[in-house]
Amino acid sequence: MTLALSKPKSRSFWTRDQEGVVNRAEIDAGLIALDLGLNTRRYSVELKPASGGPAAWSGTWIRAGYTGSVSARLYRAADGGLVLVGDWSEDDTVYRWVAEFASKAL
């Protein structure tokens, strides 16, 4: 089953003082594709299942010709929403990032 969200009521966090928006999300058994916005920056993210188990995903982000690595674990929240939590590498720094998909968006 594919979950496609064109205008999800979602949030995406890089650090505690930077909050972005999930503009598009497609979540499938073999691919998670996200379009994220943070201030004026736009990111395309693709994650595929990783060897760390069924909840582990890894992939890349692309922004204006730049690229970097991203990983996450996928969790289902008690209220039915989905949460991605992982590491985001950019500018020689690894950030913790979270994308939350509210159950109303699903």
Helices and strands as residue ranges (DSSP letters): E 3-5, E 10-15, E 18-27, E 32-38, E 41-49, E 56-63, E 66-76, E 82-90, E 93-101, G 103-105
